[in-house]
Amino acid sequence: MEIIRRLGVPPSERGSATNGTCPDIFELSDGNFAVIGTDMTTELAGELPSDAAVAGYERIVMVSRATLVAARKDIPLN
């Protein structure tokens, strides 16, 4: 599996103070997506609706609204 492309613009164009360590979204060669974000599993697991759960190998990851909005134009429709 490989990273094919970034969705949206680089963190430096979204105002990153460090020009790199910010949330990001990438498309993978298998068609899935990888997300760099803040691990919020501990804080949010108890807030999930009753029909949702986090497996031991999963994490709830928060990305900023600005990151997702910047990626919107690059997210495939199908």
PyMOL Python script that loads the backbone (N, CA, C, O; Angstrom):
from pymol import cmd

cmd.read_pdbstr("""\
ATOM      1  N   MET A   1       0.847  -1.170   0.000  1.00  0.00           N
ATOM      2  CA  MET A   1       0.000   0.000   0.000  1.00  0.00           C
ATOM      3  C   MET A   1       0.897   1.240   0.000  1.00  0.00           C
ATOM      4  O   MET A   1       1.927   1.284   0.671  1.00  0.00           O
ATOM      5  N   GLU A   2       0.479   2.231  -0.763  1.00  0.00           N
ATOM      6  CA  GLU A   2       1.245   3.472  -0.869  1.00  0.00           C
ATOM      7  C   GLU A   2       0.315   4.672  -0.779  1.00  0.00           C
ATOM      8  O   GLU A   2      -0.880   4.568  -1.055  1.00  0.00           O
ATOM      9  N   ILE A   3       0.876   5.815  -0.388  1.00  0.00           N
ATOM     10  CA  ILE A   3       0.144   7.079  -0.442  1.00  0.00           C
ATOM     11  C   ILE A   3       0.201   7.570  -1.877  1.00  0.00           C
ATOM     12  O   ILE A   3       1.278   7.729  -2.452  1.00  0.00           O
ATOM     13  N   ILE A   4      -0.973   7.809  -2.446  1.00  0.00           N
ATOM     14  CA  ILE A   4      -1.066   8.264  -3.838  1.00  0.00           C
ATOM     15  C   ILE A   4      -1.048   9.790  -3.931  1.00  0.00           C
ATOM     16  O   ILE A   4      -0.357  10.372  -4.767  1.00  0.00           O
ATOM     17  N   ARG A   5      -1.838  10.428  -3.037  1.00  0.00           N
ATOM     18  CA  ARG A   5      -1.920  11.887  -3.108  1.00  0.00           C
ATOM     19  C   ARG A   5      -2.501  12.444  -1.815  1.00  0.00           C
ATOM     20  O   ARG A   5      -3.158  11.743  -1.045  1.00  0.00           O
ATOM     21  N   ARG A   6      -2.240  13.702  -1.610  1.00  0.00           N
ATOM     22  CA  ARG A   6      -2.847  14.461  -0.495  1.00  0.00           C
ATOM     23  C   ARG A   6      -4.180  15.003  -0.980  1.00  0.00           C
ATOM     24  O   ARG A   6      -4.313  15.420  -2.130  1.00  0.00           O
ATOM     25  N   LEU A   7      -5.160  14.993  -0.094  1.00  0.00           N
ATOM     26  CA  LEU A   7      -6.432  15.634  -0.383  1.00  0.00           C
ATOM     27  C   LEU A   7      -6.395  17.005   0.261  1.00  0.00           C
ATOM     28  O   LEU A   7      -6.124  17.131   1.455  1.00  0.00           O
ATOM     29  N   GLY A   8      -6.666  18.021  -0.523  1.00  0.00           N
ATOM     30  CA  GLY A   8      -6.591  19.387  -0.006  1.00  0.00           C
ATOM     31  C   GLY A   8      -5.208  19.970  -0.189  1.00  0.00           C
ATOM     32  O   GLY A   8      -4.441  19.543  -1.052  1.00  0.00           O
ATOM     33  N   VAL A   9      -4.908  20.935   0.625  1.00  0.00           N
ATOM     34  CA  VAL A   9      -3.636  21.656   0.512  1.00  0.00           C
ATOM     35  C   VAL A   9      -2.713  21.272   1.670  1.00  0.00           C
ATOM     36  O   VAL A   9      -3.187  20.787   2.698  1.00  0.00           O
ATOM     37  N   PRO A  10      -1.404  21.482   1.518  1.00  0.00           N
ATOM     38  CA  PRO A  10      -0.467  21.162   2.596  1.00  0.00           C
ATOM     39  C   PRO A  10      -0.761  21.991   3.853  1.00  0.00           C
ATOM     40  O   PRO A  10      -1.334  23.076   3.766  1.00  0.00           O
ATOM     41  N   PRO A  11      -0.365  21.473   5.017  1.00  0.00           N
ATOM     42  CA  PRO A  11      -0.562  22.212   6.262  1.00  0.00           C
ATOM     43  C   PRO A  11      -0.005  23.629   6.222  1.00  0.00           C
ATOM     44  O   PRO A  11      -0.589  24.543   6.803  1.00  0.00           O
ATOM     45  N   SER A  12       1.112  23.815   5.546  1.00  0.00           N
ATOM     46  CA  SER A  12       1.712  25.154   5.484  1.00  0.00           C
ATOM     47  C   SER A  12       0.782  26.165   4.825  1.00  0.00           C
ATOM     48  O   SER A  12       0.840  27.354   5.139  1.00  0.00           O
ATOM     49  N   GLU A  13      -0.075  25.708   3.916  1.00  0.00           N
ATOM     50  CA  GLU A  13      -1.031  26.607   3.251  1.00  0.00           C
ATOM     51  C   GLU A  13      -2.290  26.811   4.083  1.00  0.00           C
ATOM     52  O   GLU A  13      -3.106  27.680   3.775  1.00  0.00           O
ATOM     53  N   ARG A  14      -2.453  26.010   5.140  1.00  0.00           N
ATOM     54  CA  ARG A  14      -3.609  26.169   6.030  1.00  0.00           C
ATOM     55  C   ARG A  14      -3.213  26.892   7.312  1.00  0.00           C
ATOM     56  O   ARG A  14      -4.005  26.968   8.251  1.00  0.00           O
ATOM     57  N   GLY A  15      -1.979  27.430   7.357  1.00  0.00           N
ATOM     58  CA  GLY A  15      -1.564  28.214   8.509  1.00  0.00           C
ATOM     59  C   GLY A  15      -0.815  27.452   9.582  1.00  0.00           C
ATOM     60  O   GLY A  15      -0.745  27.913  10.721  1.00  0.00           O
ATOM     61  N   SER A  16      -0.248  26.287   9.250  1.00  0.00           N
ATOM     62  CA  SER A  16       0.504  25.509  10.233  1.00  0.00           C
ATOM     63  C   SER A  16       1.691  26.303  10.762  1.00  0.00           C
ATOM     64  O   SER A  16       2.485  26.847   9.994  1.00  0.00           O
ATOM     65  N   ALA A  17       1.796  26.358  12.069  1.00  0.00           N
ATOM     66  CA  ALA A  17       2.915  27.074  12.690  1.00  0.00           C
ATOM     67  C   ALA A  17       4.221  26.331  12.475  1.00  0.00           C
ATOM     68  O   ALA A  17       5.291  26.941  12.474  1.00  0.00           O
ATOM     69  N   THR A  18       4.142  25.002  12.291  1.00  0.00           N
ATOM     70  CA  THR A  18       5.363  24.201  12.130  1.00  0.00           C
ATOM     71  C   THR A  18       5.576  23.758  10.695  1.00  0.00           C
ATOM     72  O   THR A  18       6.561  23.084  10.395  1.00  0.00           O
ATOM     73  N   ASN A  19       4.667  24.128   9.808  1.00  0.00           N
ATOM     74  CA  ASN A  19       4.736  23.768   8.384  1.00  0.00           C
ATOM     75  C   ASN A  19       4.762  22.273   8.131  1.00  0.00           C
ATOM     76  O   ASN A  19       5.322  21.836   7.126  1.00  0.00           O
ATOM     77  N   GLY A  20       4.179  21.483   9.000  1.00  0.00           N
ATOM     78  CA  GLY A  20       4.149  20.057   8.706  1.00  0.00           C
ATOM     79  C   GLY A  20       3.397  19.206   9.695  1.00  0.00           C
ATOM     80  O   GLY A  20       2.807  18.197   9.308  1.00  0.00           O
ATOM     81  N   THR A  21       3.395  19.576  10.957  1.00  0.00           N
ATOM     82  CA  THR A  21       2.754  18.708  11.944  1.00  0.00           C
ATOM     83  C   THR A  21       1.335  19.180  12.218  1.00  0.00           C
ATOM     84  O   THR A  21       1.044  19.766  13.261  1.00  0.00           O
ATOM     85  N   CYS A  22       0.470  18.914  11.264  1.00  0.00           N
ATOM     86  CA  CYS A  22      -0.939  19.281  11.360  1.00  0.00           C
ATOM     87  C   CYS A  22      -1.770  18.165  10.760  1.00  0.00           C
ATOM     88  O   CYS A  22      -1.235  17.300  10.068  1.00  0.00           O
ATOM     89  N   PRO A  23      -3.071  18.170  11.014  1.00  0.00           N
ATOM     90  CA  PRO A  23      -3.934  17.161  10.398  1.00  0.00           C
ATOM     91  C   PRO A  23      -3.768  17.149   8.879  1.00  0.00           C
ATOM     92  O   PRO A  23      -3.525  18.181   8.254  1.00  0.00           O
ATOM     93  N   ASP A  24      -3.906  15.955   8.307  1.00  0.00           N
ATOM     94  CA  ASP A  24      -3.760  15.799   6.869  1.00  0.00           C
ATOM     95  C   ASP A  24      -4.577  14.593   6.434  1.00  0.00           C
ATOM     96  O   ASP A  24      -4.860  13.711   7.245  1.00  0.00           O
ATOM     97  N   ILE A  25      -4.957  14.546   5.169  1.00  0.00           N
ATOM     98  CA  ILE A  25      -5.728  13.440   4.617  1.00  0.00           C
ATOM     99  C   ILE A  25      -5.047  12.991   3.328  1.00  0.00           C
ATOM    100  O   ILE A  25      -4.688  13.812   2.484  1.00  0.00           O
ATOM    101  N   PHE A  26      -4.873  11.667   3.186  1.00  0.00           N
ATOM    102  CA  PHE A  26      -4.200  11.099   2.027  1.00  0.00           C
ATOM    103  C   PHE A  26      -5.024   9.978   1.416  1.00  0.00           C
ATOM    104  O   PHE A  26      -5.672   9.214   2.131  1.00  0.00           O
ATOM    105  N   GLU A  27      -4.997   9.880   0.083  1.00  0.00           N
ATOM    106  CA  GLU A  27      -5.609   8.756  -0.607  1.00  0.00           C
ATOM    107  C   GLU A  27      -4.551   7.671  -0.760  1.00  0.00           C
ATOM    108  O   GLU A  27      -3.401   7.955  -1.094  1.00  0.00           O
ATOM    109  N   LEU A  28      -4.949   6.423  -0.513  1.00  0.00           N
ATOM    110  CA  LEU A  28      -4.031   5.293  -0.602  1.00  0.00           C
ATOM    111  C   LEU A  28      -4.228   4.532  -1.913  1.00  0.00           C
ATOM    112  O   LEU A  28      -5.266   4.655  -2.564  1.00  0.00           O
ATOM    113  N   SER A  29      -3.240   3.761  -2.283  1.00  0.00           N
ATOM    114  CA  SER A  29      -3.266   3.042  -3.547  1.00  0.00           C
ATOM    115  C   SER A  29      -4.407   2.030  -3.637  1.00  0.00           C
ATOM    116  O   SER A  29      -4.810   1.660  -4.740  1.00  0.00           O
ATOM    117  N   ASP A  30      -4.934   1.577  -2.501  1.00  0.00           N
ATOM    118  CA  ASP A  30      -6.054   0.623  -2.533  1.00  0.00           C
ATOM    119  C   ASP A  30      -7.409   1.320  -2.540  1.00  0.00           C
ATOM    120  O   ASP A  30      -8.442   0.653  -2.468  1.00  0.00           O
ATOM    121  N   GLY A  31      -7.424   2.659  -2.625  1.00  0.00           N
ATOM    122  CA  GLY A  31      -8.668   3.409  -2.671  1.00  0.00           C
ATOM    123  C   GLY A  31      -9.152   3.892  -1.314  1.00  0.00           C
ATOM    124  O   GLY A  31     -10.096   4.678  -1.249  1.00  0.00           O
ATOM    125  N   ASN A  32      -8.534   3.444  -0.230  1.00  0.00           N
ATOM    126  CA  ASN A  32      -8.885   3.911   1.114  1.00  0.00           C
ATOM    127  C   ASN A  32      -8.179   5.222   1.414  1.00  0.00           C
ATOM    128  O   ASN A  32      -7.429   5.737   0.585  1.00  0.00           O
ATOM    129  N   PHE A  33      -8.423   5.759   2.602  1.00  0.00           N
ATOM    130  CA  PHE A  33      -7.834   7.032   2.989  1.00  0.00           C
ATOM    131  C   PHE A  33      -7.119   6.895   4.325  1.00  0.00           C
ATOM    132  O   PHE A  33      -7.544   6.126   5.187  1.00  0.00           O
ATOM    133  N   ALA A  34      -6.054   7.626   4.492  1.00  0.00           N
ATOM    134  CA  ALA A  34      -5.318   7.691   5.755  1.00  0.00           C
ATOM    135  C   ALA A  34      -5.422   9.118   6.277  1.00  0.00           C
ATOM    136  O   ALA A  34      -5.356  10.083   5.515  1.00  0.00           O
ATOM    137  N   VAL A  35      -5.587   9.232   7.598  1.00  0.00           N
ATOM    138  CA  VAL A  35      -5.781  10.533   8.218  1.00  0.00           C
ATOM    139  C   VAL A  35      -4.745  10.734   9.323  1.00  0.00           C
ATOM    140  O   VAL A  35      -4.539   9.853  10.158  1.00  0.00           O
ATOM    141  N   ILE A  36      -4.103  11.886   9.321  1.00  0.00           N
ATOM    142  CA  ILE A  36      -3.259  12.296  10.444  1.00  0.00           C
ATOM    143  C   ILE A  36      -4.109  13.271  11.244  1.00  0.00           C
ATOM    144  O   ILE A  36      -4.580  14.279  10.719  1.00  0.00           O
ATOM    145  N   GLY A  37      -4.296  12.963  12.502  1.00  0.00           N
ATOM    146  CA  GLY A  37      -5.110  13.817  13.347  1.00  0.00           C
ATOM    147  C   GLY A  37      -4.801  13.572  14.809  1.00  0.00           C
ATOM    148  O   GLY A  37      -3.878  12.829  15.142  1.00  0.00           O
ATOM    149  N   THR A  38      -5.562  14.187  15.666  1.00  0.00           N
ATOM    150  CA  THR A  38      -5.381  14.057  17.107  1.00  0.00           C
ATOM    151  C   THR A  38      -6.192  12.866  17.603  1.00  0.00           C
ATOM    152  O   THR A  38      -7.392  12.778  17.347  1.00  0.00           O
ATOM    153  N   ASP A  39      -5.534  11.949  18.312  1.00  0.00           N
ATOM    154  CA  ASP A  39      -6.217  10.782  18.867  1.00  0.00           C
ATOM    155  C   ASP A  39      -7.159  11.243  19.975  1.00  0.00           C
ATOM    156  O   ASP A  39      -6.720  11.736  21.014  1.00  0.00           O
ATOM    157  N   MET A  40      -8.448  11.077  19.741  1.00  0.00           N
ATOM    158  CA  MET A  40      -9.477  11.497  20.696  1.00  0.00           C
ATOM    159  C   MET A  40     -10.263  10.302  21.227  1.00  0.00           C
ATOM    160  O   MET A  40     -11.354  10.465  21.774  1.00  0.00           O
ATOM    161  N   THR A  41      -9.708   9.104  21.067  1.00  0.00           N
ATOM    162  CA  THR A  41     -10.418   7.888  21.449  1.00  0.00           C
ATOM    163  C   THR A  41     -10.859   7.916  22.905  1.00  0.00           C
ATOM    164  O   THR A  41     -12.024   7.649  23.200  1.00  0.00           O
ATOM    165  N   THR A  42      -9.961   8.231  23.809  1.00  0.00           N
ATOM    166  CA  THR A  42     -10.293   8.241  25.233  1.00  0.00           C
ATOM    167  C   THR A  42     -11.402   9.242  25.526  1.00  0.00           C
ATOM    168  O   THR A  42     -12.322   8.950  26.290  1.00  0.00           O
ATOM    169  N   GLU A  43     -11.315  10.409  24.926  1.00  0.00           N
ATOM    170  CA  GLU A  43     -12.264  11.471  25.208  1.00  0.00           C
ATOM    171  C   GLU A  43     -13.635  11.235  24.591  1.00  0.00           C
ATOM    172  O   GLU A  43     -14.641  11.666  25.154  1.00  0.00           O
ATOM    173  N   LEU A  44     -13.699  10.550  23.431  1.00  0.00           N
ATOM    174  CA  LEU A  44     -14.957  10.466  22.693  1.00  0.00           C
ATOM    175  C   LEU A  44     -15.600   9.083  22.640  1.00  0.00           C
ATOM    176  O   LEU A  44     -16.762   8.976  22.248  1.00  0.00           O
ATOM    177  N   ALA A  45     -14.899   8.032  23.016  1.00  0.00           N
ATOM    178  CA  ALA A  45     -15.463   6.678  22.913  1.00  0.00           C
ATOM    179  C   ALA A  45     -16.783   6.562  23.660  1.00  0.00           C
ATOM    180  O   ALA A  45     -17.706   5.910  23.173  1.00  0.00           O
ATOM    181  N   GLY A  46     -16.893   7.170  24.812  1.00  0.00           N
ATOM    182  CA  GLY A  46     -18.125   7.124  25.591  1.00  0.00           C
ATOM    183  C   GLY A  46     -19.244   7.970  25.021  1.00  0.00           C
ATOM    184  O   GLY A  46     -20.385   7.869  25.472  1.00  0.00           O
ATOM    185  N   GLU A  47     -18.942   8.798  24.042  1.00  0.00           N
ATOM    186  CA  GLU A  47     -19.931   9.674  23.421  1.00  0.00           C
ATOM    187  C   GLU A  47     -20.530   9.076  22.154  1.00  0.00           C
ATOM    188  O   GLU A  47     -21.468   9.642  21.592  1.00  0.00           O
ATOM    189  N   LEU A  48     -20.007   7.946  21.698  1.00  0.00           N
ATOM    190  CA  LEU A  48     -20.494   7.341  20.459  1.00  0.00           C
ATOM    191  C   LEU A  48     -21.949   6.897  20.605  1.00  0.00           C
ATOM    192  O   LEU A  48     -22.377   6.525  21.697  1.00  0.00           O
ATOM    193  N   PRO A  49     -22.707   6.936  19.515  1.00  0.00           N
ATOM    194  CA  PRO A  49     -24.075   6.422  19.569  1.00  0.00           C
ATOM    195  C   PRO A  49     -24.046   4.907  19.840  1.00  0.00           C
ATOM    196  O   PRO A  49     -23.015   4.260  19.652  1.00  0.00           O
ATOM    197  N   SER A  50     -25.157   4.363  20.271  1.00  0.00           N
ATOM    198  CA  SER A  50     -25.207   2.955  20.678  1.00  0.00           C
ATOM    199  C   SER A  50     -24.901   1.985  19.547  1.00  0.00           C
ATOM    200  O   SER A  50     -24.530   0.841  19.809  1.00  0.00           O
ATOM    201  N   ASP A  51     -25.046   2.409  18.302  1.00  0.00           N
ATOM    202  CA  ASP A  51     -24.760   1.517  17.184  1.00  0.00           C
ATOM    203  C   ASP A  51     -23.361   1.702  16.606  1.00  0.00           C
ATOM    204  O   ASP A  51     -23.097   1.292  15.476  1.00  0.00           O
ATOM    205  N   ALA A  52     -22.459   2.319  17.381  1.00  0.00           N
ATOM    206  CA  ALA A  52     -21.070   2.517  16.954  1.00  0.00           C
ATOM    207  C   ALA A  52     -20.135   2.063  18.067  1.00  0.00           C
ATOM    208  O   ALA A  52     -20.466   2.155  19.250  1.00  0.00           O
ATOM    209  N   ALA A  53     -18.959   1.571  17.672  1.00  0.00           N
ATOM    210  CA  ALA A  53     -17.962   1.127  18.643  1.00  0.00           C
ATOM    211  C   ALA A  53     -16.575   1.240  18.022  1.00  0.00           C
ATOM    212  O   ALA A  53     -16.436   1.321  16.801  1.00  0.00           O
ATOM    213  N   VAL A  54     -15.565   1.244  18.860  1.00  0.00           N
ATOM    214  CA  VAL A  54     -14.176   1.341  18.417  1.00  0.00           C
ATOM    215  C   VAL A  54     -13.493   0.013  18.727  1.00  0.00           C
ATOM    216  O   VAL A  54     -13.399  -0.380  19.890  1.00  0.00           O
ATOM    217  N   ALA A  55     -13.018  -0.678  17.695  1.00  0.00           N
ATOM    218  CA  ALA A  55     -12.288  -1.927  17.887  1.00  0.00           C
ATOM    219  C   ALA A  55     -10.924  -1.628  18.501  1.00  0.00           C
ATOM    220  O   ALA A  55     -10.455  -0.490  18.457  1.00  0.00           O
ATOM    221  N   GLY A  56     -10.300  -2.628  19.061  1.00  0.00           N
ATOM    222  CA  GLY A  56      -8.996  -2.449  19.696  1.00  0.00           C
ATOM    223  C   GLY A  56      -7.921  -1.913  18.763  1.00  0.00           C
ATOM    224  O   GLY A  56      -6.969  -1.279  19.219  1.00  0.00           O
ATOM    225  N   TYR A  57      -8.055  -2.152  17.482  1.00  0.00           N
ATOM    226  CA  TYR A  57      -7.076  -1.683  16.495  1.00  0.00           C
ATOM    227  C   TYR A  57      -7.485  -0.356  15.857  1.00  0.00           C
ATOM    228  O   TYR A  57      -6.798   0.131  14.959  1.00  0.00           O
ATOM    229  N   GLU A  58      -8.582   0.229  16.302  1.00  0.00           N
ATOM    230  CA  GLU A  58      -9.074   1.493  15.746  1.00  0.00           C
ATOM    231  C   GLU A  58      -8.895   2.642  16.733  1.00  0.00           C
ATOM    232  O   GLU A  58      -8.743   2.430  17.936  1.00  0.00           O
ATOM    233  N   ARG A  59      -8.915   3.853  16.204  1.00  0.00           N
ATOM    234  CA  ARG A  59      -8.851   5.063  17.009  1.00  0.00           C
ATOM    235  C   ARG A  59      -9.842   6.068  16.443  1.00  0.00           C
ATOM    236  O   ARG A  59     -10.092   6.095  15.237  1.00  0.00           O
ATOM    237  N   ILE A  60     -10.401   6.886  17.312  1.00  0.00           N
ATOM    238  CA  ILE A  60     -11.203   8.030  16.873  1.00  0.00           C
ATOM    239  C   ILE A  60     -10.215   9.173  16.676  1.00  0.00           C
ATOM    240  O   ILE A  60      -9.524   9.583  17.609  1.00  0.00           O
ATOM    241  N   VAL A  61     -10.159   9.674  15.461  1.00  0.00           N
ATOM    242  CA  VAL A  61      -9.177  10.706  15.128  1.00  0.00           C
ATOM    243  C   VAL A  61      -9.909  11.982  14.745  1.00  0.00           C
ATOM    244  O   VAL A  61     -10.825  11.969  13.923  1.00  0.00           O
ATOM    245  N   MET A  62      -9.490  13.081  15.351  1.00  0.00           N
ATOM    246  CA  MET A  62     -10.074  14.383  15.037  1.00  0.00           C
ATOM    247  C   MET A  62      -9.184  15.106  14.038  1.00  0.00           C
ATOM    248  O   MET A  62      -7.966  15.173  14.204  1.00  0.00           O
ATOM    249  N   VAL A  63      -9.811  15.646  13.001  1.00  0.00           N
ATOM    250  CA  VAL A  63      -9.118  16.550  12.080  1.00  0.00           C
ATOM    251  C   VAL A  63      -9.860  17.874  12.135  1.00  0.00           C
ATOM    252  O   VAL A  63     -11.066  17.913  12.377  1.00  0.00           O
ATOM    253  N   SER A  64      -9.143  18.936  11.915  1.00  0.00           N
ATOM    254  CA  SER A  64      -9.775  20.252  11.991  1.00  0.00           C
ATOM    255  C   SER A  64     -10.766  20.442  10.846  1.00  0.00           C
ATOM    256  O   SER A  64     -10.646  19.832   9.784  1.00  0.00           O
ATOM    257  N   ARG A  65     -11.719  21.280  11.090  1.00  0.00           N
ATOM    258  CA  ARG A  65     -12.700  21.622  10.050  1.00  0.00           C
ATOM    259  C   ARG A  65     -11.981  22.173   8.819  1.00  0.00           C
ATOM    260  O   ARG A  65     -12.337  21.836   7.690  1.00  0.00           O
ATOM    261  N   ALA A  66     -10.983  23.011   9.029  1.00  0.00           N
ATOM    262  CA  ALA A  66     -10.240  23.606   7.910  1.00  0.00           C
ATOM    263  C   ALA A  66      -9.588  22.532   7.042  1.00  0.00           C
ATOM    264  O   ALA A  66      -9.538  22.665   5.819  1.00  0.00           O
ATOM    265  N   THR A  67      -9.085  21.464   7.677  1.00  0.00           N
ATOM    266  CA  THR A  67      -8.459  20.375   6.927  1.00  0.00           C
ATOM    267  C   THR A  67      -9.478  19.672   6.048  1.00  0.00           C
ATOM    268  O   THR A  67      -9.224  19.433   4.867  1.00  0.00           O
ATOM    269  N   LEU A  68     -10.627  19.339   6.614  1.00  0.00           N
ATOM    270  CA  LEU A  68     -11.653  18.631   5.856  1.00  0.00           C
ATOM    271  C   LEU A  68     -12.245  19.510   4.764  1.00  0.00           C
ATOM    272  O   LEU A  68     -12.476  19.040   3.650  1.00  0.00           O
ATOM    273  N   VAL A  69     -12.489  20.757   5.063  1.00  0.00           N
ATOM    274  CA  VAL A  69     -13.032  21.673   4.050  1.00  0.00           C
ATOM    275  C   VAL A  69     -12.037  21.835   2.898  1.00  0.00           C
ATOM    276  O   VAL A  69     -12.440  21.873   1.735  1.00  0.00           O
ATOM    277  N   ALA A  70     -10.750  21.929   3.210  1.00  0.00           N
ATOM    278  CA  ALA A  70      -9.729  22.063   2.166  1.00  0.00           C
ATOM    279  C   ALA A  70      -9.651  20.816   1.300  1.00  0.00           C
ATOM    280  O   ALA A  70      -9.285  20.898   0.128  1.00  0.00           O
ATOM    281  N   ALA A  71      -9.994  19.651   1.869  1.00  0.00           N
ATOM    282  CA  ALA A  71      -9.934  18.389   1.133  1.00  0.00           C
ATOM    283  C   ALA A  71     -11.196  18.133   0.315  1.00  0.00           C
ATOM    284  O   ALA A  71     -11.186  17.294  -0.587  1.00  0.00           O
ATOM    285  N   ARG A  72     -12.257  18.827   0.610  1.00  0.00           N
ATOM    286  CA  ARG A  72     -13.570  18.547  -0.001  1.00  0.00           C
ATOM    287  C   ARG A  72     -13.493  18.431  -1.528  1.00  0.00           C
ATOM    288  O   ARG A  72     -14.069  17.505  -2.098  1.00  0.00           O
ATOM    289  N   LYS A  73     -12.809  19.332  -2.186  1.00  0.00           N
ATOM    290  CA  LYS A  73     -12.771  19.317  -3.644  1.00  0.00           C
ATOM    291  C   LYS A  73     -12.050  18.092  -4.209  1.00  0.00           C
ATOM    292  O   LYS A  73     -12.242  17.744  -5.374  1.00  0.00           O
ATOM    293  N   ASP A  74     -11.225  17.441  -3.392  1.00  0.00           N
ATOM    294  CA  ASP A  74     -10.457  16.287  -3.847  1.00  0.00           C
ATOM    295  C   ASP A  74     -11.080  14.951  -3.456  1.00  0.00           C
ATOM    296  O   ASP A  74     -10.566  13.904  -3.848  1.00  0.00           O
ATOM    297  N   ILE A  75     -12.163  14.957  -2.700  1.00  0.00           N
ATOM    298  CA  ILE A  75     -12.789  13.709  -2.265  1.00  0.00           C
ATOM    299  C   ILE A  75     -13.645  13.170  -3.417  1.00  0.00           C
ATOM    300  O   ILE A  75     -14.543  13.860  -3.900  1.00  0.00           O
ATOM    301  N   PRO A  76     -13.363  11.930  -3.860  1.00  0.00           N
ATOM    302  CA  PRO A  76     -14.134  11.360  -4.970  1.00  0.00           C
ATOM    303  C   PRO A  76     -15.609  11.204  -4.592  1.00  0.00           C
ATOM    304  O   PRO A  76     -15.934  10.996  -3.423  1.00  0.00           O
ATOM    305  N   LEU A  77     -16.479  11.303  -5.561  1.00  0.00           N
ATOM    306  CA  LEU A  77     -17.920  11.152  -5.327  1.00  0.00           C
ATOM    307  C   LEU A  77     -18.343   9.691  -5.305  1.00  0.00           C
ATOM    308  O   LEU A  77     -19.421   9.374  -4.803  1.00  0.00           O
ATOM    309  N   ASN A  78     -17.526   8.804  -5.832  1.00  0.00           N
ATOM    310  CA  ASN A  78     -17.876   7.376  -5.784  1.00  0.00           C
ATOM    311  C   ASN A  78     -16.671   6.516  -5.534  1.00  0.00           C
ATOM    312  O   ASN A  78     -16.790   5.292  -5.464  1.00  0.00           O
TER     313      ASN A  78
END
""", "prot")
cmd.dss("prot")
cmd.show_as("cartoon", "prot")
cmd.util.cbc("prot")
cmd.orient("prot")
